[in-house]
């Protein structure tokens, strides 16, 4: 069941759902708008012949509060908000319609498991023929919360737990890759 604005606000006030910083006016009817944080990662295409799921990706880090995304390019960004999801709730990241209508696609692999803590890394793709300039502090996406049927037995404890800022892919650390190496 999706959480309403009233439930989200109650949970934040009680401290069982943590959103820092929390801005009340960013709470929508059944979601919370999240803002773009500082710092971006761009895959280093010049130093890589082919990306592999088994090998670490090299990124160029771009510090700062704004970036221009060239046409048909992909970057990683982060939410400004740090979120702690309790063990009885999950969260789903969605792009804001107003942003998508400009041709900027916002993804996040779309999911925050119960027990997740951290900034969400966002995958941004400019689908336009023109560049798009984005600035930190701008509402870029939204998180929708759902109650799970009961608190989970195994809260999220994966490799992105407590991530701060923009975090590149850690697929090269997946257990399937480790087993192949052993």
Secondary structure, 3 states (H helix, E strand, C coil): CECCHHHHHHHHHHCCCEEECCCHHHECCCCEEEEECCCEEEECCCCCCCCCCCCCCCEEEECCCEEEECCCCEEEEEEEEEEECCCCEEEEEEECHHHHCCCEEEECCCCECCCCEEEEEEEEEECCCCCEEEECCCEEEEEEEEECCCCCCCCCCCCCCCECCCCCCCHHHCHHHHHHHC
